[in-house]
Amino acid sequence: MAAVTVDQVTQRAGPRRAIVAKQVALYVGLTIFGLIMLGPFILAIFGAFKTDVDVTAYPPTLFPKTWHPENFLNVAKLFPMFPRWFVNSVGLSTAVTVLNVFFCALAGYAFARLRFPARNVLFLAVLATLMIPLQVTLIPKFLIMKQLGLINTYPGVILPNISTAAGIFLMTQFMKAIPHELEEAAVIDGASKWTVFTRVILPLSAPALTSLAIFSFQGQWNDFLWPLVILNDPSLFTLPLGIAGFGGEYIQHTNWVLVGSIFTTLPMVFLVFFFQRYIIKSVATTGGK
Amino acid sequence: MAVGTSPVVETNTGLPTPVQAEAHRRRRPYREWLASYAFLIPAFIVIGGFTFVAMVAAVFISLFKYDGFTLEWAGLNNYAKALVNADFHKALLNVVYYMVVVVTCQTILALSMALVLDRIMVGRGVFRTIYYLPAITSSVVMGLIFSWLFSPGGWVGGLLGIVIPGAREFGFLLHPETALPAIMTTTIWSTAASFMIVFVAGLQDIPAHIYEAAKIDGAVGWRSLWNITIPLLRPTIFLVVVLGTIGTLQVFDQVYVMTNGGPLKSTLTPVFLIYTSGFRDFSFGLGSAEAFILFAIIFTFTLIQRRFIDTTVEY
């Protein structure tokens, strides 16, 4: 190291300073983006602690004049249905997640590793449905549900969402990549397809199952149009449906609207914090759909 | 198929060998077929019933005047009615304007955020999570929060009021010229976040040796970005633009929550119109016809983009 000349040192210091300057500029940019992306949340959180006068007062202030944490409890008092909506959202999202992941895994296993007539045609048919936009099937789906007597019921909300083309595609792609040797040992022991599926394939597909579970839960939690169409009994509402209602009728109580928004968003925030690496990975394979 | 048809080699080892197991399987393929179809049944009932049957039913319904009780043959009248309807024209114009602005802004913003994230040395995970939060927020929540921010005397007016004096008491959602741009802003905030993740994933796929090779050739900084990164990201950009187009042409939730199509129909969109035709006026036939016209438009835009964005990349 003693052999390092002055010339070499200055040569190195130059690029290093440039790198530092570049990184500083990048972090300034990062912070600006960060403020834009987090800003509405921060304003909403502080707004939720304000009185209904303070929250719409001009000029708007970041911090409440007086803090009202009781807003968070009062929402349930003023909207007795609010806890019910929360429970509905949790229940429906959980049901959709479990069923969708299970059915997509079953179908994915068949498409990826079993041989049967018309396999490719059926797989292409599933993929083709990805192109059909939601609103084309909205009216007939509603009429089918009406025929089945499922309007205003929980099954009516979840039924169309418990097998998705995107989910089947994700599972098929993942299961295709599992080495066949791992399955052969079980096959030689005389295991049935069902045993192979539950004992070998499912455990090995954990990453894909997790990704699909996250997206299913998030999709159902935030879904609005379909529940709006199929539900009109407030006791069956999900959170987005419920709070969309208090935007209209109770627009003067923006602080409660914000409290409702926070309760609706918080579970999703936890989901992202705990599972973010799965989210990135699965977006890479499915393109975010 | 030569292996499958070759005679089975008989051995006396009691336990089936792989060859035997394979032959056994081949001799009774219908068992595998049955298992396969059994595994597919739930998915096929759901996707078959609520997509295929529904799609056929939608074609059928669109040819009738149907209010849920009386069914009356209408031929192509519903399509004609939709196509000459001034509200439908307005909705289409609005949504195309919305699509152009939102897709352009969200793609640029998403790409910028991903590029910045790709180049920092510490805190990548934290910033990525922060940037991703708007993407997982319910559209209803977004709509409600931004309605408040855009209200007269709200934060947006307050901040703009520093520069433009009249903006303070301005209700952005109450004026036809600003209502749709306000909804655009709301959407961009959220979708830029979700597409950022797609770009982050796309950037990770670019092999490091390409950058190294480019560096040796003197391509650094902006030149590296413009000549290497962007061209190699072309498939991702295409994906983001196409998904963005499909998504924006179907905008509904924000409109329902923020403006209900107003003021003066300035935020009316096709899906909002389909919803009102179907579930407020109970004109299921007209609603279905409108849905197919929108489907045709989405399909056309996707094909056009396919022609204009070359997605082939050679490393």
Chai-1 contact restraints between the chains, C-beta under 6 A:
chainA,res_idxA,chainB,res_idxB,connection_type,confidence,min_distance_angstrom,max_distance_angstrom,comment,restraint_id
A,L26,B,V116,contact,1.0,0.0,6.0,A-B,restraint_1
A,L26,B,R119,contact,1.0,0.0,6.0,A-B,restraint_2
A,L26,B,I120,contact,1.0,0.0,6.0,A-B,restraint_3
A,G29,B,V116,contact,1.0,0.0,6.0,A-B,restraint_4
A,L30,B,V116,contact,1.0,0.0,6.0,A-B,restraint_5
A,L30,B,F127,contact,1.0,0.0,6.0,A-B,restraint_6
A,F33,B,M113,contact,1.0,0.0,6.0,A-B,restraint_7
A,G34,B,I130,contact,1.0,0.0,6.0,A-B,restraint_8
A,M37,B,Y131,contact,1.0,0.0,6.0,A-B,restraint_9
A,M37,B,P134,contact,1.0,0.0,6.0,A-B,restraint_10
A,L38,B,I130,contact,1.0,0.0,6.0,A-B,restraint_11
A,P40,B,I145,contact,1.0,0.0,6.0,A-B,restraint_12
A,L43,B,W155,contact,1.0,0.0,6.0,A-B,restraint_13
A,A44,B,I145,contact,1.0,0.0,6.0,A-B,restraint_14
A,Y58,B,G153,contact,1.0,0.0,6.0,A-B,restraint_15
A,P59,B,G158,contact,1.0,0.0,6.0,A-B,restraint_16
A,P60,B,W155,contact,1.0,0.0,6.0,A-B,restraint_17
A,P60,B,G158,contact,1.0,0.0,6.0,A-B,restraint_18
A,F103,B,P42,contact,1.0,0.0,6.0,A-B,restraint_19
A,F103,B,A43,contact,1.0,0.0,6.0,A-B,restraint_20
A,L106,B,F39,contact,1.0,0.0,6.0,A-B,restraint_21
A,A107,B,L40,contact,1.0,0.0,6.0,A-B,restraint_22
A,A107,B,A43,contact,1.0,0.0,6.0,A-B,restraint_23
A,A110,B,S36,contact,1.0,0.0,6.0,A-B,restraint_24
A,A110,B,F39,contact,1.0,0.0,6.0,A-B,restraint_25
A,A110,B,L40,contact,1.0,0.0,6.0,A-B,restraint_26
A,L114,B,E32,contact,1.0,0.0,6.0,A-B,restraint_27
A,L114,B,S36,contact,1.0,0.0,6.0,A-B,restraint_28
A,F116,B,W33,contact,1.0,0.0,6.0,A-B,restraint_29
A,F116,B,S36,contact,1.0,0.0,6.0,A-B,restraint_30
A,T129,B,I47,contact,1.0,0.0,6.0,A-B,restraint_31
A,T129,B,T51,contact,1.0,0.0,6.0,A-B,restraint_32
A,P133,B,Q250,contact,1.0,0.0,6.0,A-B,restraint_33
A,P133,B,F295,contact,1.0,0.0,6.0,A-B,restraint_34
A,P133,B,I298,contact,1.0,0.0,6.0,A-B,restraint_35
A,Q135,B,V271,contact,1.0,0.0,6.0,A-B,restraint_36
A,Q135,B,I274,contact,1.0,0.0,6.0,A-B,restraint_37
A,Q135,B,A291,contact,1.0,0.0,6.0,A-B,restraint_38
A,V136,B,A58,contact,1.0,0.0,6.0,A-B,restraint_39
A,V136,B,A291,contact,1.0,0.0,6.0,A-B,restraint_40
A,V136,B,F295,contact,1.0,0.0,6.0,A-B,restraint_41
A,T137,B,A54,contact,1.0,0.0,6.0,A-B,restraint_42
A,I139,B,G278,contact,1.0,0.0,6.0,A-B,restraint_43
A,I139,B,F284,contact,1.0,0.0,6.0,A-B,restraint_44
A,I139,B,G287,contact,1.0,0.0,6.0,A-B,restraint_45
A,I139,B,S288,contact,1.0,0.0,6.0,A-B,restraint_46
A,P140,B,A54,contact,1.0,0.0,6.0,A-B,restraint_47
A,P140,B,A57,contact,1.0,0.0,6.0,A-B,restraint_48
A,P140,B,A58,contact,1.0,0.0,6.0,A-B,restraint_49
A,K141,B,F50,contact,1.0,0.0,6.0,A-B,restraint_50
A,K141,B,A54,contact,1.0,0.0,6.0,A-B,restraint_51
A,P160,B,F50,contact,1.0,0.0,6.0,A-B,restraint_52
A,I162,B,V46,contact,1.0,0.0,6.0,A-B,restraint_53
A,S163,B,A43,contact,1.0,0.0,6.0,A-B,restraint_54
A,S163,B,V46,contact,1.0,0.0,6.0,A-B,restraint_55
A,S163,B,I47,contact,1.0,0.0,6.0,A-B,restraint_56
A,V187,B,A21,contact,1.0,0.0,6.0,A-B,restraint_57
A,I188,B,A21,contact,1.0,0.0,6.0,A-B,restraint_58
A,K193,B,A35,contact,1.0,0.0,6.0,A-B,restraint_59
A,Q218,B,I136,contact,1.0,0.0,6.0,A-B,restraint_60
A,N222,B,S138,contact,1.0,0.0,6.0,A-B,restraint_61
A,F224,B,V140,contact,1.0,0.0,6.0,A-B,restraint_62
A,F224,B,D253,contact,1.0,0.0,6.0,A-B,restraint_63
A,L225,B,F252,contact,1.0,0.0,6.0,A-B,restraint_64
A,V229,B,F279,contact,1.0,0.0,6.0,A-B,restraint_65
A,P240,B,S138,contact,1.0,0.0,6.0,A-B,restraint_66
A,P240,B,V140,contact,1.0,0.0,6.0,A-B,restraint_67
A,A244,B,V140,contact,1.0,0.0,6.0,A-B,restraint_68
A,A244,B,V257,contact,1.0,0.0,6.0,A-B,restraint_69
A,G247,B,L144,contact,1.0,0.0,6.0,A-B,restraint_70
A,T254,B,W148,contact,1.0,0.0,6.0,A-B,restraint_71
A,V257,B,L144,contact,1.0,0.0,6.0,A-B,restraint_72
A,S261,B,V141,contact,1.0,0.0,6.0,A-B,restraint_73
A,S261,B,L144,contact,1.0,0.0,6.0,A-B,restraint_74
A,S261,B,I145,contact,1.0,0.0,6.0,A-B,restraint_75
A,T264,B,S138,contact,1.0,0.0,6.0,A-B,restraint_76
A,T264,B,V141,contact,1.0,0.0,6.0,A-B,restraint_77
A,T265,B,T137,contact,1.0,0.0,6.0,A-B,restraint_78
A,T265,B,V141,contact,1.0,0.0,6.0,A-B,restraint_79
A,M268,B,I136,contact,1.0,0.0,6.0,A-B,restraint_80
A,V272,B,I136,contact,1.0,0.0,6.0,A-B,restraint_81
A,Q276,B,T129,contact,1.0,0.0,6.0,A-B,restraint_82
A,V283,B,I197,contact,1.0,0.0,6.0,A-B,restraint_83
A,V283,B,V198,contact,1.0,0.0,6.0,A-B,restraint_84
A,V283,B,A201,contact,1.0,0.0,6.0,A-B,restraint_85
A,A284,B,A201,contact,1.0,0.0,6.0,A-B,restraint_86
A,G287,B,L239,contact,1.0,0.0,6.0,A-B,restraint_87
A,G288,B,S194,contact,1.0,0.0,6.0,A-B,restraint_88
A,G288,B,V198,contact,1.0,0.0,6.0,A-B,restraint_89
